[in-house]
Amino acid sequence: MTLRGTRAFAARVDAHGRCRLTVTENEVTERTLETILTPERTCHNLAVSSKKKALEEVATRMVATLPMLTTEQVFENLVAREKLGTTGIGHGVAIPHCRLPRCSGIVGGLFRLTDPIDFGALDGEPVSILFALLVPTREVDEHLDTLATLAARFEVPTYREELMEADSDEALYQAALQVPVSRAEGQ
């Protein structure tokens, strides 16, 4: 499956270990979300008042389906990653993520907030959509590929709109699994 008609992103790690996304005009081969996202880790109405509260709630909900991890471990790693630089990518979206030694595979969680919060996003806009990503420490390339795929998905306005219009956890999950198509392509 590939994304067409959208800008693609390439992820690279700079000399300081920070992930840098660069825009390209090539297609991005994408990892299917079904392999990393489950309905149990999808919430359409997360009520939080701050970035810290959002990360706490995300950690709690993510570990509910991951017995090998603890809430504290996930929360501390998400906060540590956020201190390196914001994961707010713009357009009301953030992709908080971290690598964990006890994580057995790439795991995602999708959360739509009831009210937007300041996440220090690159464009200064408050965030309404969080896609949390937990990755095994050893899977550096897969981590960057998944970040690039997610960033490309969230670049498509109609994809973000579908996520914002979902009225249940299941509707949000199903909307997330759809391959984004720009308006120009869909007409």
N, C-alpha and C positions, 0 to 999 in steps of 0.2 A: 504494500500500500504506500502511496506517495502523496505528498501535498503538491498541488499544482496551482499556479496563478497567485501564489503568495510569496512573500520574501522568505527565504530560508535563513537559518542561523547556523553558524559554525561555532562551537565552543572550544576555547583554548585556555590553558592555564598559564598565567603570566609568571614572571620571575618571583613574585611574592606568594604564589600558590592560590591566587584568586582566579575564579572562572571569569572569562571575558567572552561575551557573545558578539560575534560579528555578523553583519547582514551580508548575505550572498543572494544571487538570483537563481541559484541552482535548486533542483528538487532535493527534498530531504527524505531519505528512507526512514520510515517511522516504525517504532516499536508499537505494537498494538496495546492499547490501554487495558484491554481485558487481562493481560498478563500481570499488571501491577495494581489495578484499581478494582475494588470490590464494592458491592452495594453497602456492606457493613461499614466501610470507611468513606461513605458519602453522606454529607449532611447539607440540606438546603436552607437551614435556618439557624445557624450558629450565632448565638447572642454573646458577644464579647465587647468590652469597652476600650481595649488597648492591645497593642502589639504583644506585650508580655502575656496578657490573659489569653490572647489567640493562640500563642505558642504552647501555653499550658494546656489548653483545651485540646489542641491538635495532638499533643503528646499523649494525653489521656485516652483519646479516642483511637489513636493509632495502635497503642499497645494492647487495647482490649482484644485484638485479634492476633497479637504477636506475643505469646507467652515467654519467649526467650529474651524479651526486652523489658525494661522498667520505664515507668513514666518519667522518673527523675533523669535517667540516662538519656532518653530521647529529648526531653526538655532542655537539659544542659547542653547537649550537642547542637540543637537547633539555635539556642541563644548564642553559643560560641561561634557558630557559622555566621549568624546575623551580625555579630560584632566585627567580622571581617569586611562587611559591606552589605548593603541592603539586598534582599532577594525580591523586592518590589520591582517588577520589570516594566510597569507602566500599564495604562489602559485599565486601571482598577484591579490588577492581578499581581499576586506575589507567589513565588515558588520557594517557600522555605524548605531547605534540604540539608542533609548531613550524612556523613559516612559513619557506620557503626560496626565494630568488629563482630558483634554477636548477631548481626542481621544476616539471614540466610539467603536473601534474594532482594531484588529491587521491589519496594513496596510504596504504593501511592495512596493518598487520601485527598478527597476533594471536598472543600468546605465553602459554602456561600454564606456570607455574613448577613445578619438581619440589618445591620447598619454599617456603613463603610468606616474604616479606621485608618489613622495615619500609620503608614508602614515605612515611611521614609523612601517611598518609591522614586525611581529615577526621574519620572515626569512630574513629581510633586502631588499627584492625584491620590486621594484616599483609596484604599483597597477594599473590594467587596468579595473577591474570589481568591481563595488560597488553594494551591495544589501542593500538598506536603509530599516530600520524597525522602525515603530512608533507603540507604544503599550500603551494601557490604563494603568494608574498607578496601578490599582488594579489587573492586570493580570500577576503577577510575574511568576507563574509556566508556563503559556502559553508562556510568553516571553522567558524563558529559554529553553522550549521545541522547540520553533521555531528556536532559535539560534542554538541549537544542530542539528536540521534537516538541516538547511542551511549549517552549517559547514560540515556535512557529505556529502551533495550533492557536495560541492565545493572541497572536498577531491578527487573526482573521476576525473582523468585527461581528459578522453574523454568528460565529461560534460563541463569542462572548455573550451576545444577545440571547442565544438559545439557553445558555447556562443561567442567565439572569431571569429568564422567564419561567424556568422550571418551578412547579408548585409542590413538589414532593421530593423526597430523597431518591426514589426510584426514577422520577422524571429527570432529575439532575444527573443521575448515573447514566441513563440512556442518552441524554443530550451530550454528555462527555465522550461517549463512545463513538459518536458520529464523526465521520471524516469532514473537516471543515471545507467549505466551498465558498469562495468569495461571491458577492452578488453578481459581478460581471460574468462569472463562470456559470452560475446557476440559472441565468436567464437565457 
